Amino acid sequence: MSVTPLELARVAAAAADEKKATDICLIDISNTSDICDYFLIASAANRRLADAIVDEIEERVRLNCNEKPFSIEGREELAWTLIDYGSVVVHIFQPEAREYYRLDKLWGDAPRVKLDLEGADAGTSHES
C-alpha cells in the first residue's frame, strides 16, 4: 500500500489535531522547493503536549500509511521538533519558537492546503 505525500500529510495533521495541536497549517512547497513536497506546521502549548503530538503522529502514520520517519530531531528540547518523512516534514513548535522562526511567513507565497480540522489555522487557505 503506497500513499501519496498529501495523504501522509493529512494523516499526520489529523493525528496532531486529535492530540490538541493548534494553528495546524499544511503548506504545499512542491513547486517552490526541492526539500520536500509538504510542510506540516503545528503548535503545542507545552513540552508534554508536544511529546504526545509527536508520538501520535508517528503512530498514526505508521498504522495508516505504513511509513516510519527518516529522523526525528529536537525531541529533547521540544521547543521545535521536526519529523522527517522525506516528502513531508512535520514541524511541532511551542508558541514562542514558532513565532521566532516564523516558517508560516517564510513560506508565505506557497499554497496552503485546506484542512477540515478543529485545530486548523484559520488564516487564508488555498486548495491544493
N, C-alpha and C positions, 0 to 999 in steps of 0.2 A: 504494500500500500504506500503510494507516494503522494505527498501533499504538496501543494504549491506554497511558495513563501507567504502569500497573502493568507492562506488558510492557517498556516502555522502562527502567523502574527495575530490572527483573530482568536485562536485558541489561547494564546498567551494573554491577550487583552482580557478575555472573559475570565481567565484564572485570576488575573490581577484584580479585576472588578469584584470577583467573589470574595476576595480577601480584604476588601475595603480600600484598595488603592484609589487615589483621587487624581483629577486632572489627567486622565488617560488620553494619550494622543498617539495616533498612528500616522506616521509620515512616510509617504512613498518617495524614496530618493533614487529609484531605479534609473531614472533618466538624468539624474544630477551627479551621481557619484558611482564609483566602482567599488566602494567599501562593501556595500550590501544593497538589498532591494528596499528594506523597510527598517525604520527606527520605531520602536515602541517605547514611549516615554511615559512614566507614571510617577506619582508622588506617594510616599508613605510617611505618616505623621511621626513615626519614631523608629528606632533601631529594631525593636522586636517585631513590629508590623512589617518592616522592610524584609526581615528574615523570613517571616511567614509568607509573604508575597513571592519571594524568590523560590521557596520550597514548593508552593502551589503551582507556579508556572512550570518549574522543572518537572513536577509530577504529571500535570495535565498534558503537557506537550509530549512527554514520554508515552503516556497511555493513549492519547488521541492521534498523535502524529508519528509515533514510533521514532522519535528523534531525541538525541541527547545533545546537550550543549558542547561545543568545542572547548569552551572555557567559561568560568565564572570568575570575574575579577572584582576586587574591592569588598568582598563579603565581610572581612574582618572589621573594616571601618564602618561600613553600612551607610555612609553619607551618600555614596553613589555606588551602586552595584550594577555591573554590566554582565549580561548573559549573552554569549555569542553563539548563535545558531548558524553562522555563515551568512545565509541570505537575509536573516532577521537578527538585529541586535536590539536587545531589551535593556533599557536604562531605568533603574529604580532609584529615585532620588529622595532624600529628605528635603523638605521645602527650601531650606537655606542654600543647600548645594544646587538645587535646581535653578533657583534664582541667580546664583553666582555664575553657573556655566551657561545658562540660557540656550540650551540646544534647540528649543522650540523656535527661538528668534533666529539663531544661526541658520537654520534650515527653513526660514520663513517663506521662501518662494516655492518650496516643494509642496505638492498637493497633499492635503490631509485626507485620510480615509475615514468616512463616516462610521462611527461605532455606536450602536444602539445599546449602550451600557449605562448603568446608573452613575458610575464614576467618570464617564467620558468628559473630556474637555468641552466646555460649552462654546468655545471660540469658533471662528469661521471654519467650516468644513467643506471640502471639495470631494465629491465622489470619485473614487479611483477604481 
